[in-house]
Amino acid sequence: SVCRLNVHSQGNYSSWPTKKGEVEATNHRIRVTLNSQNTENIEKVCADLISRAKAKKLKVKGPVRLPTKTLRIHTRKTPNGEGSKTWDFYEMRIHKRLIDLHTSSEVLRQILNINIETGVQVDVTIH
């Protein structure tokens, strides 16, 4: 089972101190990118993430369905070049979804604490 979670941040995002010296979590624009070869798995993970975010009353945009990448390989069936010129065609489709959230990183950890389907790669970028 392949499940990968990458977190990237761009910029300085430390928490801001308040008047009393407490630390207040700031809201960030967070982009969650999902990649998968299976459409059903990626749609299920998207639905789970969005339902959990809406339950926490967060501002959610997405899922944005990006164009499917199709990787094709054409290869000869015969290893030595003899015989009739027959070919094998292999194809792999990669589906990609984007979800934008406006939340703090603590709430993001609670939202992303779900059972991610096999074969779905999750990439989190904090802007």
MIVODO-99088 format. One record per residue (C-alpha): x negated, y, z; residue in three letters. Coordinates in steps of 0.02 Angstrom, whole numbers, padded with zeros to 5 digits, always signed. Example, Ala and Ser with C-alpha at 12.3 -4.5 7.8 and 13.67 -1.06 7.14 Angstrom:
<atoms>
-00615-00225+00390ALA-00684-00053+00357SER
</atoms>
This chain:
<atoms>
+00000+00000+00000SER-00071+00167-00055VAL-00024+00317+00052CYS-00136+00468+00056ARG-00110+00634+00145LEU-00226+00777+00101ASN-00217+00947+00185VAL-00295+01101+00103HIS-00294+01278+00170SER-00332+01439+00081GLN-00378+01589+00188GLY-00394+01626+00374ASN-00240+01561+00467TYR-00272+01569+00651SER-00128+01599+00770SER-00098+01779+00823TRP-00105+01825+01009PRO+00048+01912+01080THR+00055+02048+01213LYS+00046+01928+01359LYS-00104+01835+01289GLY+00000+01688+01230GLU-00031+01609+01062VAL+00113+01623+00939GLU+00118+01510+00786ALA+00128+01605+00622THR+00233+01551+00476ASN+00139+01499+00321HIS+00192+01461+00145ARG+00159+01277+00129ILE+00163+01180-00035ARG+00189+00993-00027VAL+00140+00902-00187THR+00199+00724-00214LEU+00127+00606-00347ASN+00188+00432-00388SER+00208+00306-00528GLN+00379+00255-00464ASN+00522+00379-00482THR+00633+00300-00348GLU+00498+00308-00214ASN+00452+00490-00248ILE+00635+00545-00250GLU+00667+00455-00084LYS+00517+00541-00001VAL+00574+00710-00072CYS+00750+00686-00004ALA+00681+00637+00169ASP+00565+00788+00177LEU+00700+00910+00123ILE+00831+00840+00242SER+00710+00851+00389ARG+00661+01028+00342ALA+00842+01084+00328LYS+00881+01002+00495ALA+00748+01117+00571LYS+00829+01265+00478LYS+00677+01303+00371LEU+00671+01395+00205LYS+00648+01260+00073VAL+00620+01274-00115LYS+00619+01118-00220GLY+00594+00984-00269PRO+00522+01055-00429VAL+00503+00914-00554ARG+00346+00941-00656LEU+00322+00857-00827PRO+00274+00674-00820THR+00094+00636-00867LYS+00082+00486-00982THR-00087+00398-00990LEU-00103+00282-01140ARG-00234+00152-01184ILE-00237+00064-01354HIS-00354-00086-01362THR-00387-00229-01481ARG-00326-00400-01426LYS-00476-00492-01495THR-00640-00468-01402PRO-00755-00503-01551ASN-00666-00414-01695GLY-00624-00574-01791GLU-00451-00618-01850GLY-00300-00508-01879SER-00308-00331-01814LYS-00182-00341-01671THR-00173-00210-01534TRP-00114-00200-01354ASP-00035-00038-01291PHE-00038+00006-01106TYR+00048+00155-01029GLU+00051+00229-00854MET+00170+00370-00807ARG+00131+00487-00662ILE+00277+00587-00589HIS+00245+00746-00489LYS+00357+00847-00372ARG+00327+01013-00281LEU+00413+01069-00121ILE+00382+01241-00044ASP+00412+01270+00142LEU+00396+01423+00254HIS+00348+01358+00426THR+00212+01345+00557SER+00089+01202+00553SER+00160+01122+00712GLU+00334+01107+00635VAL+00254+01042+00474LEU+00174+00898+00571ARG+00346+00851+00639GLN+00423+00856+00465ILE+00285+00754+00382LEU+00294+00621+00519ASN+00403+00509+00410ILE+00383+00339+00333ASN+00308+00378+00162ILE+00345+00249+00028GLU+00204+00146-00046THR+00120+00221-00198GLY+00168+00401-00155VAL+00024+00522-00130GLN+00061+00676-00024VAL-00045+00833-00042ASP-00016+00980+00077VAL-00084+01154+00036THR-00068+01300+00157ILE-00064+01472+00074HIS
</atoms>
